């Protein structure tokens, strides 16, 4: 790291990837910092620097002691072990120690006491909630929310006519012809175990998933202006049921609150939606299939005067970025759910959904909020059409 770059970072202050320390004498304190960075996007610790970015410097004895401490902590106090790099840098005749902690490849990391640390802005904190620790394991690919138990839903909760019809379409044979019990069929399909449904089985095939999974619904609202901060709304609905039904009802809700464009069609034609239906289908499908089911929160769909917003719990998984997904890259957060989705939703699983949506309707923005832990699609509406709606 060059001196000019360091001075710029020190002048800007601490943030989620840069931490300043006057000195470190406690190995547990150092391991907590390393664990937090490893569980996040990585980062840099500057030792010999005050909280305000002023360089206080270190003695040669400090440098020797700290380098030994770093080596010991990285190999013995962080689990699994990590490999940080260090630099001793002289700035204005004062020595500072720069520790670069890379983003962890074997998440989640914990200290020797079994504590999982995560970054929280410029600070760090313990990961204490079950959901948050599950998401750390999810990031490592060790567990997936779509095969987690569905909070007590069992094979007795399955909508059997719907399930039988799905089996016929997917496998070309009836449930009776398989000569297997329903419980064994569910287990073989990775939809549950020992008579208990997992998240995929419940969301796709149970009669009423929200009876035990009340957060996994879609909360939809349509508003007369450009903000949710209003006392009035045009329409509001909690959309529940099997995923296939939730999808259809959500598309219907959005279309019912959009303007229909006549174009060159006859006056007797019902018109076409101002935002093409296939675009909405791609984006709603992505929200249902790729959201983070370890977060107990609903998907939110808002129709405003100037835009439609689809907000999914959970930021993009792993190393995916907005630019990645626009280029067709994908990373399946819910692989079992994804494997069934193409026969229930208009989903292909090729990573091409975002590309198709943008080709049909380019005026779409995406926000991957890693601090707020959500992903938002913003579909802009035509301003002239919106004004026509406002003016009746």
SULTA-V98129 format. One line per field, one symbol per residue. ss: DSSP state (a for helix, b for strand, c for the rest). phi: phi as a letter, one per 30 degrees, with the letter a starting at -180 (. if undefined). psi: psi as a letter, one per 40 degrees, with the letter a starting at -180 (. if undefined). A space follows every 10 residues. Layout:
ss=???
phi=???
psi=???
This chain:
ss=ccaaaaaaaa aaccbccbbb bcccccaaaa aaaaaaaaac ccbbbbbcbc ccccbccbca aaaaaaaaaa aaaaaaabbc ccccbbbbbb bccbbbbbbb bccccccccb bcccccbbbb ccbbbbccca aaaaaaaaac ccccaaacbb bbbbaaabca aaaaaaaaaa accccaaacc caaaaaaacc cbbccbbbaa aaaaabccaa accccccbbb bbcccccccc ccccbbbbbc ccaaaaaaaa aaaaaacccb bccccccccc cbbcccaaaa aaaaaaaaaa ccccccccbb bbbcccbbbb bbbccccccc caaaaacccc ccccaaaaaa accccccccc ccaaaaaaaa cccbbbbbbc cccbbbbbbb ccaaaaaaaa cc
phi=.deddddddd ddjdadbbbc bdabcceddd dddddddddc cilbcccjbd edjddcibdd deedddddde ddddccccbd dbbdcbbcbc bhibcbcccc cdedcbddcb ddcicccbdb idcbaddcde dddddddddd idbbddcdec hjdbddcddd edddddeddd cibdddddhb dedddddddi clahicdced edddbddbed dcbddcbccc bbbdccbddb dcbdaaaccb jdeddeeddd ddddddccdc cdhcdddddd ibddceeedd ddddeedddc dcddcdaddc bbccdcaccb ccdjdedhcd bededddjdb addbddeddc ddcccdbcic icdddddddd addbcbbccd ddibbbcccd cddddddddd ci
psi=hidddddddd ddiiaeehhh hdihehdddd ddddddddeb eiahhhhehi deehhdiiid dddddddddd ddddddehhi iigiiihhhh hfehhihhhh hihiefiiii aeeehhiiig beaiihhdid ddddddddde edihdeeiif fehadeehgd dddddddddd eeiiddeefi idddddddef eaifehiadd ddddeidgde degeegahhi ihieaeiegi eiidihhhhi aidddddddd ddddddeiih hdbeiideie iiidhhdddd ddddddddde iheehgiiih hhhideihhh hhhhihibei idddddeeii hhdgddddde deedighdee eedddddddd geghihhggd defihhhhhh ihdddddddd e.
